Amino acid sequence: MKGIILHGGHGTRLRPLTHTGPKQLLPIANKPMSQYCIESIRDAGITDIAIIIGGLGSNKVRERYGNGEKFNVNITYIEQDEPRGIAHAIRLCKEFVNNEKFLVFLGDNIIQKSITDFVKNFNKSDYDATVLLCEVDNPSRFGIADVENKKIVKITEKPKKPTSNLAVTGIYLLTPLIFEVIDNLKPSWRNELEITDALDNLLKQNDNIGYETITDYWKDTGTPEDILNANRQVLEHICGTADAVFESNRHDKVSLDLTYRRPCIIGKNCEIDGSVSIGPNTSIGDDTIISADVVIENSIIMSGCKIDGGLNIKDSIVSANCHLHGNNKDKTKKIFLLGEGTKITL
């Protein structure tokens, strides 16, 4: 069985975070989103993985994952010239798939549950496809499946008046039959080949699509709020009963007097003094320096940042290599959404 990760798109809803790279490399609990996908696929026993890349930052994806050796997988890169839809990206992989069953994982999806059982069940089944569904509060944002008598009867992309709250997640188990369906697919109103249209056409053709339901955490990280929510959920999971995870041994550059509230994670080679308070729900990236009465909660601070001057930061995402300096007088809580290399003095 082969694996495919979609790593394209412009990430317009996440600007300015995505001005310098793809959204799938944005970190959740100090690890790029798409790395969670690679590890999930690998842990399900799939080691041949194609990553679909295109547009801004494709080179960064190659630099991050290389040939996959350090993740114990084999990675093939396939270029998509422009965003033309998920189904179009999947069609590019026909030669890579080579008549095997395969798994598609959108690179900006975070799931806590192992997908091993889903993969095993599909391999044993005669289904043409299996989709993973999850109940959501805002179904008009997603492709939605209507289920009757434990069978999918219809799949609709972002319905204005949803008749179900079962979202089609960004994880699909497919057979090569899907390529024939995509070849006969017409572009949607946004001039893309939609995977939901392909699945619905496959359903009409053979009535042979299964589904599995994700009952724990799944998140499509399309907005800053989604990313912060995913960061909180993953931190809860990796911290367990601990208050914090320190990714390197604590030494004199991270003060023993540091105040931290669970859950939080502090990366490698950080310098943080005892006047600082971190957490809850906070990730601090590698090589970051924080001092002088700074308070950070419910936020993601990426690598190489420098923050001082008594800033009180909440609900923020600060990209790599940003420098933030407060005035030590204004203690009101600040919310930042900053692209890479931003410098701010208040």
Residue pairs with C-beta under 8 A, 6 or more apart in sequence:
1 45
1 46
1 100
1 101
1 102
1 103
1 119
1 123
2 46
2 48
2 49
2 50
2 93
2 96
2 97
2 98
2 100
2 101
2 102
2 103
3 41
3 46
3 48
3 49
3 50
3 102
3 103
3 104
3 105
4 49
4 50
4 51
4 52
4 90
4 93
4 96
4 97
4 102
4 103
4 104
4 105
5 34
5 37
5 38
5 41
5 49
5 50
5 51
5 52
5 104
5 105
5 106
5 107
6 52
6 86
6 89
6 104
6 105
6 106
6 107
6 170
7 22
7 24
7 34
7 51
7 52
7 53
7 61
7 107
8 22
8 52
8 53
8 54
8 55
8 80
8 83
8 89
9 22
9 23
9 55
9 83
9 108
10 18
10 55
10 56
10 83
11 17
11 18
11 22
11 23
12 18
13 222
13 223
14 23
14 26
14 222
14 223
14 224
14 227
15 339
16 319
16 337
16 338
16 339
16 342
17 23
17 26
17 224
17 317
17 319
17 337
17 338
17 339
18 26
18 56
19 56
19 339
19 340
20 56
20 57
20 319
20 339
20 340
20 341
21 56
21 57
21 60
21 340
22 53
22 55
22 56
22 57
22 58
22 60
22 61
22 107
23 33
23 108
23 221
24 32
24 33
24 34
24 61
24 107
24 108
25 32
25 33
25 34
25 57
25 60
25 61
25 64
26 32
26 33
26 221
26 227
26 317
27 33
27 283
27 285
27 300
27 302
28 36
28 110
28 221
28 227
28 230
28 231
28 234
28 283
28 300
29 231
29 234
29 235
29 238
29 265
29 283
30 247
30 265
30 267
30 283
30 284
30 285
30 286
32 64
33 107
33 108
33 109
33 110
33 221
33 230
34 51
34 61
34 65
34 107
34 108
35 64
35 65
35 71
36 110
36 111
37 105
37 106
37 107
37 109
38 49
38 65
38 68
38 71
38 73
39 71
40 105
40 111
40 114
40 115
41 49
41 73
41 103
41 105
41 115
42 49
42 71
42 72
42 73
43 114
43 115
43 116
44 103
44 114
44 115
44 116
44 118
44 119
45 116
45 119
46 73
46 103
46 119
47 72
47 73
47 74
48 73
48 74
48 76
49 68
49 73
49 74
49 75
49 76
50 75
50 76
50 77
50 78
50 93
50 96
51 61
51 65
51 75
51 76
51 77
51 78
51 107
52 78
52 79
52 80
52 89
52 92
52 93
53 61
53 62
53 77
53 78
53 79
53 80
54 79
54 80
54 81
54 82
54 83
55 82
55 83
58 79
61 77
62 77
65 71
65 75
66 75
67 74
67 75
68 74
68 75
76 96
78 92
78 93
78 96
80 88
80 89
80 92
83 192
84 191
84 192
84 193
85 187
85 188
85 192
85 193
85 194
85 195
86 104
86 106
86 192
86 193
86 194
86 195
87 182
87 185
87 192
87 193
87 194
87 195
87 197
87 198
88 182
88 192
88 193
90 104
90 174
90 178
90 179
90 182
90 195
90 198
91 179
91 182
91 183
91 193
93 102
94 176
94 179
97 176
97 179
99 176
100 176
101 122
101 123
101 173
101 174
101 175
102 173
102 174
102 175
103 115
103 119
103 171
103 172
103 173
103 174
104 170
104 171
104 172
104 173
104 174
105 170
105 171
106 170
106 171
106 220
108 170
108 220
108 221
108 222
109 169
109 170
109 171
109 218
109 219
109 220
109 221
110 217
110 218
110 219
110 221
110 230
110 233
110 234
111 169
111 171
111 214
111 217
111 218
111 219
112 216
112 217
112 218
112 233
112 234
112 237
113 214
113 215
113 216
113 217
113 218
115 132
115 171
118 130
118 132
118 171
118 173
118 212
119 173
121 130
121 212
122 130
122 173
122 210
125 210
126 208
127 173
127 175
127 208
127 209
127 210
128 174
128 175
128 177
128 178
128 202
128 206
128 208
128 209
129 172
129 173
129 174
129 175
129 177
129 178
129 199
129 202
129 208
129 209
129 210
130 172
130 173
130 209
130 210
130 211
130 212
131 145
131 152
131 155
131 168
131 169
131 171
131 172
131 173
131 199
131 209
131 210
131 211
131 212
132 168
132 169
132 171
132 172
132 173
132 211
132 212
132 213
132 214
132 218
133 145
133 147
133 166
133 167
133 168
133 169
133 211
133 212
133 213
133 214
134 166
134 167
134 169
134 213
134 214
134 218
135 165
135 166
135 167
135 213
136 142
136 165
136 166
136 167
137 165
139 159
139 162
139 164
139 165
139 166
139 167
140 158
140 159
140 160
140 162
141 158
141 167
141 222
142 158
142 167
142 168
142 220
143 155
143 156
143 157
143 158
143 167
143 168
143 194
143 195
143 196
144 155
144 156
144 158
144 159
144 162
144 163
144 164
144 165
144 166
144 167
144 168
145 152
145 154
145 155
145 164
145 166
145 167
145 168
145 211
146 152
146 153
146 154
146 155
146 156
146 163
146 164
146 166
147 153
147 164
147 166
147 211
151 207
152 203
152 209
152 210
152 211
153 203
154 200
154 203
155 168
155 196
155 199
155 200
155 203
156 162
156 196
156 200
157 188
157 194
157 196
157 197
166 213
167 220
168 196
168 199
169 214
169 218
169 220
170 220
172 195
172 199
177 202
177 206
178 198
178 202
181 198
181 201
181 202
181 205
182 193
182 198
184 201
185 193
185 194
185 197
185 198
185 201
186 197
187 193
188 194
188 197
199 209
202 208
202 209
203 209
217 233
219 226
219 229
219 230
219 233
220 226
221 227
221 230
224 317
224 337
227 300
227 317
228 281
228 298
228 299
228 300
228 315
228 317
231 281
231 283
231 300
232 263
232 280
232 281
232 298
235 263
235 264
235 265
235 281
235 282
235 283
236 263
238 245
238 263
238 265
239 245
239 262
239 263
239 264
239 265
242 262
242 263
243 260
243 261
243 262
243 263
243 264
243 279
244 260
244 262
244 263
244 264
244 265
244 266
244 278
244 279
245 263
245 264
245 265
245 266
246 254
246 265
246 266
247 265
247 266
247 267
247 268
247 286
248 267
248 268
248 269
250 256
253 269
253 270
253 271
253 272
254 266
254 270
254 271
254 272
255 272
255 273
255 274
255 276
256 274
257 273
257 274
257 275
258 272
258 273
258 274
258 276
258 277
258 278
259 276
259 277
259 278
260 266
260 277
260 278
260 279
261 277
261 278
261 279
261 280
261 297
262 279
262 280
263 279
263 280
263 281
264 278
264 279
264 280
264 281
264 282
264 283
264 284
265 282
265 283
265 284
266 272
266 278
266 284
267 283
267 284
267 285
267 286
267 287
267 288
267 303
268 286
268 287
269 286
269 287
270 284
270 286
270 287
270 288
270 289
270 290
271 288
271 289
271 290
271 291
272 278
272 284
272 288
272 289
272 290
272 291
273 290
273 291
273 292
275 291
275 292
275 293
275 294
276 290
276 291
276 293
276 294
276 295
276 296
277 294
277 295
277 296
277 297
278 284
278 290
278 296
278 297
279 296
279 297
280 297
280 298
281 297
281 298
281 299
282 296
282 297
282 298
282 299
282 300
282 301
283 299
283 300
283 301
284 290
284 296
284 301
285 300
285 301
285 302
285 303
285 304
285 305
285 320
286 303
286 304
287 303
287 304
288 301
288 303
288 304
288 305
288 306
288 307
289 305
289 306
289 307
289 308
290 296
290 301
290 305
290 306
290 307
290 308
291 307
291 308
292 308
292 309
292 310
292 326
292 328
293 310
293 328
294 307
294 308
294 309
294 310
294 311
294 312
294 313
294 326
295 311
295 312
295 313
296 307
296 313
296 314
296 316
297 313
297 314
298 314
298 315
298 316
299 313
299 314
299 315
299 316
299 317
299 318
300 316
300 317
300 318
301 307
301 316
301 318
302 318
302 319
302 320
302 322
302 340
303 320
303 321
304 320
304 321
305 318
305 320
305 321
305 322
305 323
305 324
306 322
306 323
306 324
307 313
307 318
307 323
307 324
307 325
308 324
308 325
308 326
309 324
309 325
309 326
309 327
309 328
309 346
310 326
310 327
310 328
310 329
310 330
310 331
311 324
311 325
311 326
311 334
311 346
312 331
312 332
312 333
312 334
313 324
313 333
313 334
313 335
313 336
314 333
314 334
314 335
315 335
316 334
316 335
316 336
316 337
316 338
317 336
317 337
317 338
318 324
318 336
318 338
318 342
319 338
319 339
319 340
319 341
319 342
320 340
320 341
321 340
321 341
322 338
322 340
322 341
322 342
322 343
322 344
323 342
323 343
323 344
324 336
324 343
324 344
324 346
325 344
325 345
325 346
326 346
327 346
330 346
334 346
336 344
338 344
